[in-house]
């Protein structure tokens, strides 16, 4: 199970809503490749068309990247069927820039979050190593954190 699937699984019995947060980094091209893998090339081209985005020399602006990420995550949520199949909803999709730890703390406070679900490299959990980012988030917020391996949990 991925971090998203785990969050949905936890949210269902509580009729909870989810806030998805995506941290924008410097390399937008890698992001687009990942989104293409997540939702497929046809869906991605549809997003370009619907948002009037025309990549120039294979690159796009930061504003267009944010639009693409938000649209792709909306499609991903729609395709997951969670709003149709259960009582869990995605309330908000947030794309943020800047200091990761600060953004997590800000967004969890702003959205009155009860739980943070983060994916981490698989080796962190197998070696019992939290990493600087997770440790910093734990120090900056009192909200429980659930760590999910990037390759997902079995099941």
N, C-alpha and C positions, 0 to 999 in steps of 0.2 A: 504494500500500500504506500502511495506517495504521501507527502505532507498534506496536500490538498485533500486526498481521500480520507486520511486520518482525521483531519479537522472536521470534515463532513460527518464521518462516523461518530465523532464525539458530540457534534452539535445536534444531531437528529433527536435524541431522547429529550433534549432540553428545549427544543423548538428555537434554537439559537440562530443568530445571524452571523455571517462571516464578513470580515474585512480582509480583502486580499491586498497585500503590499508588495510592489515590485521595486527593487532598488535599481535605478538607472546608473550605469557606469559609463566610462569613457568610450567604449567600443560599441557603437550602435549596430555595426554590421554583424557581429557575433550574436547580438540579440535577435536580429531579423532571421538569421539562420535557425536559431533555436525555436522561434515562433513558427517558422515554416514547418519544422519537424513536429511541433505541437498540434497545429491546426491544419496543415497541408498547404501546398503551394496555391491551389485554386482559391481557398478561403483567403489567403494572404493577398492574392491579386485582387480579390473582391474588396478587401479593406482598402487597398491602394485606390481603387476606382471610386469607392463610396466617399473617400476623404479627399479626392482630387490630388493624390500624391503621385508625383512623377520623379522617381530617383534620377539624379543627375550624376553621371559617371559612377553609378552604383552606390551613391551615398544619399542620405536624406538628412533633413534638419532635425535638431533635437525636439522641436515642437511636434514635427510629424512622427518622430520615433515614439513619443509619448502617446499620440493618438493611436498609432498602430498597436502598441502594447495594450492599451486599454481596450481597443476593439477586439484584439486577439484573445485577451482574457475573458471578455464577455462571451465570445464565440465558444471558448473552451468550457465555460460554465454552462452555457446553453446545451452544448453537446453532452455534458455530463448528466444532464437531466435532473439535477438535484431539486430544482424548483417544482418540477412536475411529479417526481416520485416520492418526495418526502416533505417534511415540514421545516426543513432547513433552507435558508436563503442566503445569497451573497448580497449584503447590504451595500457594499461599496468596493470599488476597485481603485486603489491609490498607486500612482507612480511617483516616486520621490527621488530627489537628488540630494547629494550632500553626505555628511557623516552618517554612516549606517546606524550606529548605536543611538545617536541623537534622534534620528528619524523613527526608529522603533519606539523609543520612549515617548516621543511626541505623538505618534499615531496611536499608540495604545492608550495614552491619556486622553487624547482628543476623541477617540471612539469608545471610551469606557470599556476597554477590553477586559475579559476575565481570564484569558489564556493566550499565550503566544505559542504558535506551532512553527518551528523553524526546521528547515532541512540543513543537514551538515554533511560534510564528506564522510563516507562510510568508515574510514579508518579512525575517525575521532571516537566513535562509539566502540569499535572493536579494541582499541588500545586504551580506552578509559580516559581519553584526552578531550577536554572541553574546548580548548582553543581560546584565544584572547577575546574574540568577538562575543562568544557565548558568555564567558566569564564577565565581561564588561556589561552586557545586557542584564545579567543576573544582579550585578552590583548597582545598576542604575534604576531598576524597577522592582517592585515587590510582586509583580504578576507572575504566576507559575509559567514555566517554559517547558514545552514538550519538544524534544529533539528527535527528528526522523532522519534516517540515513537517506542521502540523495537518491540512491537506487531503490528506496522504498523498503517497507517492512514486508516480511513474508505474509502471504494470505491475501 
